[in-house]
């Protein structure tokens, strides 16, 4: 992730909070695999958004290479 907008550390802290919440659910009886899957699903949504936003702004602000266009 580009340092252009400073969301790397914030995203890591959010990951830690979400994972902690899911692990606490597992400790409370939710199946571990289900709890981890829920964490992954949530993290993928905001994580990819943060990477895309960071890369776009890094490209505009400091000329960083843009992310490749996804293949269909």
C-alpha positions as CSV (number, residue, x, y, z in Angstrom):
1,X,0.0,0.0,0.0
2,X,1.3,3.4,-0.9
3,X,2.1,5.8,1.9
4,X,0.4,8.6,-0.1
5,X,-2.7,8.8,2.1
6,X,-1.4,7.1,5.3
7,X,-4.1,4.4,5.6
8,X,-1.7,1.4,6.0
9,X,-1.4,1.6,9.8
10,X,-5.1,2.5,10.2
11,X,-6.1,-0.5,8.1
12,X,-3.8,-2.8,10.1
13,X,-5.4,-1.6,13.3
14,X,-8.8,-2.2,11.8
15,X,-7.8,-5.7,10.8
16,X,-6.6,-6.4,14.4
17,X,-9.9,-5.1,15.8
18,X,-12.0,-7.2,13.4
19,X,-10.0,-10.3,13.9
20,X,-10.1,-9.9,17.7
21,X,-13.9,-9.6,17.5
22,X,-14.2,-12.8,15.4
23,X,-11.8,-14.7,17.7
24,X,-13.9,-13.6,20.7
25,X,-16.9,-15.0,18.9
26,X,-15.1,-18.3,18.4
27,X,-14.1,-18.3,22.1
28,X,-17.8,-17.9,22.8
29,X,-18.8,-20.9,20.8
30,X,-18.9,-19.8,17.2
31,X,-17.0,-22.4,15.1
32,X,-13.5,-21.1,14.5
33,X,-13.6,-21.7,10.7
34,X,-16.8,-19.7,10.5
35,X,-15.4,-16.9,12.6
36,X,-12.2,-16.7,10.4
37,X,-14.2,-16.8,7.2
38,X,-16.3,-13.9,8.5
39,X,-13.1,-12.0,9.3
40,X,-11.7,-12.6,5.8
41,X,-14.9,-11.5,4.1
42,X,-15.1,-8.3,6.0
43,X,-11.3,-7.6,5.7
44,X,-11.4,-8.2,1.9
45,X,-14.0,-5.5,1.4
46,X,-12.4,-2.6,3.2
47,X,-8.8,-3.8,2.5
48,X,-9.1,-3.8,-1.3
49,X,-10.9,-0.4,-1.1
50,X,-8.0,1.0,0.9
51,X,-5.4,-0.4,-1.5
52,X,-7.2,1.0,-4.5
53,X,-7.7,4.4,-3.0
54,X,-4.1,4.6,-1.8
55,X,-2.8,3.6,-5.2
56,X,-5.0,6.1,-7.1
57,X,-4.0,8.9,-4.8
58,X,-0.4,7.9,-4.9
59,X,-0.5,8.0,-8.7
60,X,-2.0,11.5,-8.7
61,X,0.1,12.9,-5.9
62,X,3.6,11.4,-6.4
63,X,3.5,9.7,-9.8
64,X,3.4,6.2,-8.4
65,X,2.6,3.4,-10.9
66,X,-1.2,2.8,-11.0
67,X,-2.6,-0.6,-10.1
68,X,-3.0,-2.9,-13.1
69,X,-6.5,-3.1,-14.6
70,X,-8.1,-6.4,-13.6
71,X,-8.5,-9.0,-16.3
72,X,-12.1,-10.0,-17.1
